[in-house]
Amino acid sequence: MPLANAAISVLLNLVVLGGVPFLVYFTYQKWRHKRSFHEIARRAGLQQGEVRYIGYGLTAALVTVAILALWPPPLEPFLREGSPQRAFVGLGLSGQAIGMALLYGVIQTGFTEELLFRGLIAGSLARRLPGTWANLVQALIFLAPHLLVLWIMPEMWWIMPIIFAGAVFAGWLRMRSGSILGPWLMHASANVAICLSVAARTDSSY
């Protein structure tokens, strides 16, 4: 997939899964509670938060990248039709692969999903439920759409508990810090690493 097509896909995903829910949330908060943009953004996790939690997220991101580099997941499931990583097959660690991986991992999935699941959903649940229950519920909600992966790669069932555990940790970071920045670092690093792993292991120049 050319870089331009990847950018268009990112933009559509950002608008539909991130922009529209945030606009609905913003409109409700502005109309119903007369809150300022700054306050609405803060409630959605769009703030820096406590620095130490950013450090926790960065540490988790580095550990995730190291694990994926040392013990990469099986390659074959990512080569199938319907897998988002299939677009990276044969690219190697080229500029195009790196650009596409950053667009996909940092913005299309990382930022968009963290804004929706941790920023809006986890934030709203944390204001209505006890912390532990709010965290578990948001993690289950995050896991649900990821179960669709099993239609394409059923043998990757073992990754579902890892996704759930990651969502619990990301939810804890968001609720303690009030920010999606730490979870975003974690999420983006994992997705970028997997995309580049597929690109590197299918390098057509070898």
C-alpha positions in Angstrom: 0.0 0.0 0.0 1.6 3.3 -1.0 2.3 5.8 1.7 -0.4 8.2 0.4 -3.1 5.5 0.7 -1.9 4.7 4.2 -2.3 8.4 5.1 -5.9 8.4 3.7 -6.7 5.3 5.7 -5.3 6.9 8.9 -7.3 10.1 8.3 -10.6 8.2 7.9 -9.9 6.1 11.0 -9.0 9.1 13.0 -12.2 11.0 12.0 -14.6 8.0 12.4 -13.3 6.3 15.5 -11.7 9.3 17.2 -13.1 12.6 15.9 -16.8 11.7 15.8 -17.0 10.2 19.3 -15.0 13.1 20.7 -17.3 15.6 18.9 -20.4 13.9 20.4 -18.8 13.9 23.8 -17.7 17.6 23.5 -21.2 18.7 22.3 -22.9 16.9 25.2 -20.5 18.3 27.8 -20.7 21.8 26.4 -24.5 21.8 26.1 -25.4 19.8 29.2 -22.8 20.9 31.6 -21.5 24.2 30.1 -17.9 23.0 30.4 -15.0 24.8 28.7 -12.9 23.2 26.0 -9.9 22.9 28.3 -12.0 21.0 30.9 -13.6 18.7 28.3 -10.2 17.9 26.9 -8.9 17.2 30.4 -11.8 14.8 31.1 -11.0 13.0 27.9 -7.4 12.5 28.9 -5.9 15.0 26.5 -3.4 16.4 29.0 0.1 15.6 30.1 -0.8 14.2 33.5 1.8 13.2 36.1 5.2 12.7 34.6 6.0 9.5 36.5 3.1 7.8 34.8 4.5 8.8 31.4 7.7 7.2 32.6 5.8 4.0 33.4 4.2 4.0 30.0 7.6 4.6 28.3 9.2 1.8 30.2 6.4 -0.6 29.3 6.7 0.5 25.6 10.5 -0.2 25.6 10.0 -3.6 27.3 7.3 -4.4 24.7 9.6 -3.5 21.8 12.4 -5.5 23.3 10.2 -8.6 23.7 8.9 -8.4 20.2 12.4 -8.0 18.8 13.7 -11.0 20.7 10.7 -13.2 20.4 8.6 -12.1 17.4 5.2 -13.7 16.9 4.7 -16.2 14.1 4.9 -14.5 10.8 2.4 -16.5 8.7 -0.8 -15.2 10.3 0.1 -11.6 9.5 0.5 -12.5 5.8 -3.1 -13.4 5.3 -5.8 -11.3 3.5 -7.5 -9.1 6.0 -4.5 -8.6 8.3 -3.5 -4.9 8.6 0.2 -6.0 8.7 -0.1 -7.6 5.2 0.6 -4.2 3.7 4.1 -4.4 5.1 5.1 -7.7 3.4 8.2 -7.3 1.3 9.0 -3.7 2.3 12.0 -4.4 4.5 13.1 -1.6 6.9 12.6 1.0 4.2 11.6 4.6 4.6 8.1 3.6 3.2 7.7 0.9 5.8 8.8 3.1 8.7 6.5 5.9 7.5 3.5 3.5 7.1 4.3 1.9 10.5 4.3 5.2 12.3 1.1 6.3 10.6 -0.6 3.1 11.5 0.8 2.5 15.0 1.1 6.0 16.3 -2.0 7.6 14.9 -4.5 5.2 13.2 -4.5 2.7 16.1 -2.5 4.2 18.9 -3.9 7.6 19.3 -7.4 6.9 17.9 -8.0 3.8 20.0 -6.6 5.4 23.2 -8.7 8.5 22.8 -11.8 6.3 22.4 -11.2 3.5 24.8 -9.0 5.0 27.5 -9.8 8.7 27.0 -13.6 8.7 26.6 -14.8 5.2 27.8 -12.4 4.6 30.7 -12.6 8.2 31.8 -16.4 8.1 31.9 -16.5 4.7 33.7 -14.0 5.9 36.3 -16.3 8.7 37.2 -19.2 6.3 37.7 -17.8 3.0 39.0 -15.2 2.0 41.6 -11.7 2.1 40.1 -11.1 -1.6 39.8 -14.5 -2.3 38.2 -14.1 0.6 35.8 -10.7 -0.6 34.7 -11.9 -4.2 34.2 -15.0 -3.1 32.2 -13.0 -0.8 29.9 -10.4 -3.6 29.3 -13.3 -5.9 28.3 -14.7 -3.3 26.0 -11.3 -2.8 24.4 -10.8 -6.6 24.0 -14.2 -7.2 22.3 -13.4 -5.7 18.9 -10.0 -7.3 19.0 -11.6 -10.7 19.1 -12.4 -10.2 15.4 -8.7 -10.9 14.8 -9.5 -14.6 15.4 -11.5 -14.7 12.2 -8.3 -14.1 10.3 -5.8 -15.8 12.5 -7.5 -18.2 15.0 -4.2 -19.7 16.1 -3.3 -16.3 17.7 -5.9 -16.9 20.5 -3.0 -16.7 23.0 -2.5 -13.0 22.3 -6.0 -12.2 23.7 -5.0 -12.5 27.4 -2.0 -10.3 26.6 -4.2 -7.7 25.0 -6.5 -7.8 28.0 -3.6 -7.5 30.5 -2.2 -4.6 28.5 -5.6 -2.9 28.5 -5.8 -3.3 32.3 -2.4 -1.7 32.7 -3.2 1.1 30.2 -6.4 1.7 32.0 -4.6 1.9 35.3 -2.1 4.4 33.8 -5.0 6.5 32.4 -7.0 6.6 35.7 -4.0 7.4 37.9 -2.5 10.0 35.6 -5.7 11.5 34.1 -3.9 11.3 30.7 -3.9 8.9 27.7 -0.2 9.7 27.0 1.3 6.7 28.8 -1.2 4.2 27.3 -0.6 5.9 23.9 3.1 5.2 24.1 2.5 1.6 25.0 -0.1 1.0 22.3 1.8 2.8 19.5 5.2 1.1 20.3 3.6 -2.4 20.1 1.8 -1.8 16.8 4.8 -0.1 15.2 7.1 -2.9 16.3 4.8 -5.6 14.9 4.5 -3.9 11.5 8.3 -3.4 11.2 8.9 -6.9 12.3 6.7 -8.2 9.4 8.4 -5.8 7.0 11.9 -6.9 8.1 11.2 -10.6 8.0 9.7 -10.5 4.5 12.3 -8.2 3.0 12.1 -8.8 -0.8 15.6 -7.5 -1.3 17.1 -10.7 0.3 
